[in-house]
Amino acid sequence: MTLLYPDISAYNAGISIADAEAVCIKVTEGTGWLNSDYEPAMGRARQAGAFAFAYHFLHAGNAPAQAAWAHEHAGTTPMMVDCEPTSGSNPSVGDAESFVDAYRNLGGICHLIYFPHWYWQQIGSPSLTGFVTRNCYLVSSAYTSYTDASDGTGWMPYGGMTPSVWQYTDAHSFNGESVDFNAYRGTLAEFEAMVGGSAPPPPPPPPPGQGPNFPYPATDYLGMPSPNPHCHSGYYGGPDTVNVHTWQAQMAARGAVITLDGRYGPQSDAVCKAFQGSHGLAQDGLVGPQTWAAS
């Protein structure tokens, strides 16, 4: 089962929550902004029978004060931390960790971290394992075609974490408005347990350089040379392999012109070499551990 749910902010003031099993509602930002529609939206969620939780838009610096401001208005409602840049602010992993610690010290519940892959790369691809030790769960963001399959762009691990939630669009039509929509591969009860902090700790990601493997020959792989003429990519799935379609989706998300056909042909080879060159890697056209990690 997959749970699909919206997250909303002041831009969606008055939106109906009908037909949503869960909803994430922006409550605060920084140290002084409050969503005037937060309480009304929580009321509409209760009327709709939806599980509702809050999110705080984190600014760089002064995390304890932000935690106090958010807790003042969200109280015991579970909280998600939203880490992304805004004008004059680029919150760090340390800012988010400090917020979680301070928020919990006030008696608040905080286990979800929205930290998009693109922003993670933008700030230098730091380790996110501090969130794992805090029993936090990663929410990724990749606006591509959604799939439940583990090789979907938004499910790919980074920073030492594997996403538990994928925000797969910012333009889903919901009750007459265009809103962000998210996916969780599990039941509503399991989702509530995760957001509320009663679920088991998040699992570790695959070892570095390893992507999702599927039975050959259903998909093609990048990795070790293969003498099998029926393996279209020219490589077979060994211990350090990644699915071709997954890698193509990663490249497309980064702006490359590439066909997502699961076949490693001349176009994919050219994109790979260009990507390697732009990242100071050997331009061999092979998506090995270093190239995959940079992808």
C-alpha angles and dihedrals in degrees: 000000000000123000115213118192141163131239117210139189139183088293086070097048111163096013115153116246092201115139094017117121091197137009136189114214126196110236108168145003129201114332102313116023119103127184104236089203094054098095094040090049091050087052092051089049091053090049090051092048091239126150103244130195134168138240134206121210103225123220125199114270135008094058096165091057090048090050090052092050093048094045091050089062104030099039111172095352109116113259135215120201114224110209114187136114126275133170107315094351133096109169116209133216087256091055090053093046091050091049092052092048094047093044092052091046087060090054096261128139117237124160107135122084119190102203111153119218091233092055092044088057092044092060095046105279096274125190114272095191091110086072091053091055088051091054092246127151126222124238112198129197124215120147099210135113108307123238134168089217116112091238091064111125095243094052096056115115123243137168091017095303136097115218116251093188129034121204095206102175142017094200110057115145107238125166092335098315138090109241144161114273129199137195131216119183100222144051127303090249091054091047092051090050091052096047092044094049101244096108122098116271115281115270120251118258124250115281115278113283095022122112129180114302124210129185113282129266095026090079137015125243141207116223131066121034113259127207089202106113090202093062099093095199092054090235136088131221108266130159092286103046138123130202112259095223091051092052092046089052090051091052092047090051088055091054103264119145100237137141114239095220101127091241121116100218134147093294093054091044091053093047091048094051092046090050092048091050092051090052098046094251129137107276097228097130092238120125097219127158096289095047092045092049090053092047 
